[in-house]
Each structure stands twice: as structure tokens, then as C-alpha cells.
């Protein structure tokens, strides 16, 4: 189980043998099994009996494939099964950079267009409205992407732009309220992403299917809580700066506790995103799948930024 954006295509799934081991490239179900009991196969005439490999069956000392290994390239071929150039990790990182660049540019423009410099309350309310509407639109696009097996530049760039508008206006409003919060959130997010990258590349942390099920369950619960909190705040049922997040648990705001939990959860998912991207490269996915892998990584990074931004704001409130 992985990021919902990547989980709908087998290129992003590590193939395994019936025994549970990572499969080698070209593995087909049924291969590598032991021959039926009592069955023997003689070596062709002229070949020694000792060491003769039974055709079609795996050998005991045959190395098993792992996504930690670079994909094997036979005969200098660097193309996927459909003839398209094969995906590389550099392709994914390049598309990730493009999508993050779109998010940053639209965030800066939306900050300049919608956030008032004088802190006018009416204009600030309008800016928050823009942030909420664009956030809901990005959520809708994200749901559409989750049901597609492959994504291209259209939806992924559109999603990044909508997220840029939402996060840009929200950050601008919070910067007026809590001076310096923008740079703090950016630096903190960059630090979290860097730590996740280190834990992934060093092999210190590896995600598991059970861990991902827990993470996705918490993520869905967090989305439901956020939507309910937004609805209760809009309707005036809860009159507090951060809605239910302003409630205290043993003297600690609920938003702080949830913020720390969600940052840890998002970090675990980001490590999994890096792993799944590497699996897609190992599975010789077509290069066009770079957009699918990249937007999955970008979604998680922006989620981390939002949680960090909200956590710092809650910690700075009176």
C-alpha cells in the first residue's frame, strides 16, 4: 500500500514471489517453483550431469532482486516494454522540481494579489476565502487524480497551481498576524524533507505495508477532522481561532498534538513516496509516469508544509 496517487498502477508496486521475496526483473507468477515430486530432467547428451540447471526452475543461489538495486539493463536497452524511454530517478526529481516551482510562483503571485499590506480585516477575510476555495478545488483535483492510473502535466500542474494559491494567501495572512512565520515554515519544512531524504537514502528507515495502512488510516481521519472543523467554524458552532484545534488537552492545545502527529505521519509517507518512485524505476516504467510519481511526492511535501505552518501559528497564538 502506498500514496493513493501511485497505488493504482502496478509499476509502483514491488512484485514479490509466492514466498514473499522481492521478484527479479522479468518474473512471471508460477516461475521459480519446484518441479513435481518424483520428476527428474536429464541433461542433454554431451553435457555433464552435475550442475545442470533444470529449465524453468529457480536455482538455490540465484540472487534475488530488490528495489535497493539499480535496474538491470540488458544489451544496453533503456526502454520500457511499450517502446517508450524508460523512467529514471532523475526524470522524477526534475518533474518534482517543476511542480514545486509552479507552487512557489503561484504562491508568491497570490500573496501579492490577495493579501493586503495594511492588514485590512475585510481584505484579510477575502484572502482567507480565496485560500479556502482554492484548497477545496485542489482537494477535488487530488481526488480525481487518485482514480487515474497515469497522470500527465495538465492535472499535476493544475493541482500545484491551486495549492500555490491556497498556501500563498494563507501564509501571507498568517505573516501579517505572526511576523516571521513564513520563513520559519519554509525552513522547517525543508529540514523535515531533508531528514526524510537522508533516512531513505541511508536505509535507516524502511516503510512496511502494515505501517502504511496505519498512516493512511490516520491521514483519512485527519482529513475528516479538518473538514468537520472547517464546517463548525464557518457555521459559528465553535467560536475559536483554530476551531476544535484550540481546545486544550492537559494544558496543550489539541492543534499542537495533532500537528506533531500529522507531521510524523506525513514524513513516513514521504519516505514511502521515495521508495515507490525507486520501485517504478526498477520496474522499467515508461518515462511518462514521471508526472505521476512527482505529484505524489509534491502532495506529501505540501502537506508537511501546511501542518508545519499551522503548528507554528498555533504555538504563536496568545
Secondary structure, DSSP 8 states (H G I E B T S, - for coil): ---TTTTTSGGGS--B-TTS-B--TT--TTTT----TT------TTS-STT---TTS--TT-----TTS----STT--B-TTSSBB--HHHHHHHHHHHHHHHHHHHHHHHHHHS-SS--HHHHHHHHHHHHHHHHHHHHHHHHHHT-SS--HHHHHHHHHHHHHHHHHHHHHHHHHSTTHHHHHHHHHHHHHHHHHHHHHHTS----HHHHHHHHHHHHHHHHHHHHHHHHHHTTSS-STTGGGGSEETTEEHHHHHHHHHHHHHHHHHHHHHHHHHHHHHTT-BGGGHHHHHHHHHHHHHHHHHHHHHHHHHHH--
